[in-house]
Amino acid sequence: MDLRRAQGRKKGCKEEPERGTFWRGTAIETDTRLRVGRAIAKTEEEVAQELMEQLKERGHPDSPPPMATDGKGAYREAIVETWRQVPEPGGKGRPPEHKQPQPGWHYLQVIKRR
């Protein structure tokens, strides 16, 4: 999957809550180039969460599809939040409380350096 970057704002205009800079995200199936998700929001975190919820509704109810995103951590956090699973307690000590990625998930972050 391929995710996009922020849309730029017009020069000379002040940032306002209902308009200004917005993040646009598009989830694309790389083999067929089919758009499987799309979201627009004020923050990248909101876009990532909306895209992951759309993917879950559209054919991936149990685990996330293999995907690659940019270097920001919002997508990783959204994946864990959407397909949340707390590990089974095992052994001694306090049982785990935090959601964690599961074995078998395929996720890649691409960080470009120029």
C-alpha distance (Angstrom), angle and dihedral (degrees) to the residues before:
residue distance angle dihedral
M1 . . .
D2 3.74 . .
L3 3.82 125.3 .
R4 3.78 126.9 -163.2
R5 3.81 136.8 -137.4
A6 3.82 136.0 -115.7
Q7 3.76 123.3 -62.7
G8 3.80 111.1 -119.9
R9 3.77 122.9 -116.1
K10 3.77 125.4 -124.3
K11 3.78 114.2 -95.5
G12 3.78 116.6 -110.1
C13 3.83 95.2 23.5
K14 3.80 121.7 111.4
E15 3.79 120.1 -123.0
E16 3.82 111.9 -103.6
P17 3.82 129.3 -176.9
E18 3.81 94.6 -117.3
R19 3.80 96.7 40.6
G20 3.79 140.5 17.3
T21 3.81 125.4 68.9
F22 3.80 116.0 15.0
W23 3.80 132.0 175.2
R24 3.78 117.8 -125.6
G25 3.79 121.6 -160.7
T26 3.78 128.7 -172.9
A27 3.79 125.6 -175.9
I28 3.81 111.3 -152.7
E29 3.80 128.9 -172.8
T30 3.81 100.7 -129.1
D31 3.81 98.3 -150.1
T32 3.81 97.3 51.2
R33 3.86 99.5 21.1
L34 3.82 87.0 -130.1
R35 3.81 114.6 155.8
V36 3.82 105.8 -126.1
G37 3.80 99.5 172.4
R38 3.78 141.1 16.4
A39 3.81 133.6 -178.8
I40 3.82 139.7 169.4
A41 3.82 122.7 -165.1
K42 3.80 143.5 143.9
T43 3.83 94.4 -101.7
E44 3.79 134.6 37.5
E45 3.81 89.5 -126.5
E46 3.83 91.1 60.1
V47 3.81 91.3 47.3
A48 3.81 92.5 49.6
Q49 3.81 92.7 49.8
E50 3.82 92.7 48.1
L51 3.83 92.1 49.1
M52 3.80 92.7 50.0
E53 3.81 91.6 49.5
Q54 3.82 89.8 51.1
L55 3.81 91.2 50.5
K56 3.79 90.6 50.0
E57 3.81 91.2 51.5
R58 3.82 93.1 45.1
G59 3.76 102.7 59.2
H60 3.81 110.8 -50.7
P61 3.83 105.7 85.3
D62 3.82 97.9 147.3
S63 3.80 106.4 37.1
P64 3.81 138.1 0.9
P65 3.80 120.2 -92.9
P66 3.81 117.8 -112.4
M67 3.80 106.5 -82.0
A68 3.79 146.1 167.6
T69 3.81 123.8 -148.3
D70 3.79 139.4 170.6
G71 3.79 122.9 -79.8
K72 3.81 97.5 -88.9
G73 3.80 114.8 107.3
A74 3.82 96.4 -135.3
Y75 3.81 92.6 93.4
R76 3.80 94.5 50.8
E77 3.80 90.4 49.8
A78 3.82 91.2 47.5
I79 3.82 91.2 51.0
V80 3.80 92.1 52.1
E81 3.82 91.6 44.5
T82 3.82 94.2 48.7
W83 3.80 98.7 44.2
R84 3.79 92.4 31.2
Q85 3.75 119.6 176.8
V86 3.77 128.2 168.9
P87 3.83 110.4 -149.5
E88 3.79 118.7 -111.2
P89 3.81 113.5 -99.0
G90 3.76 112.1 -104.8
G91 3.77 131.0 178.4
K92 3.77 127.1 -13.8
G93 3.76 129.0 -22.4
R94 3.75 136.5 40.6
P95 3.82 115.5 -22.4
P96 3.83 116.2 -111.8
E97 3.81 116.1 -92.3
H98 3.82 104.2 177.9
K99 3.80 125.7 85.3
Q100 3.78 113.6 -113.8
P101 3.82 137.8 -173.2
Q102 3.79 112.5 -94.3
P103 3.81 129.7 -130.5
G104 3.79 111.5 -91.6
W105 3.81 96.7 37.0
H106 3.82 111.8 129.0
Y107 3.79 112.4 -153.2
L108 3.81 128.6 155.6
Q109 3.81 129.3 -173.7
V110 3.78 116.0 -154.0
I111 3.82 113.9 -153.7
K112 3.78 114.4 -173.6
R113 3.79 120.3 -154.8
R114 3.79 121.0 -165.5
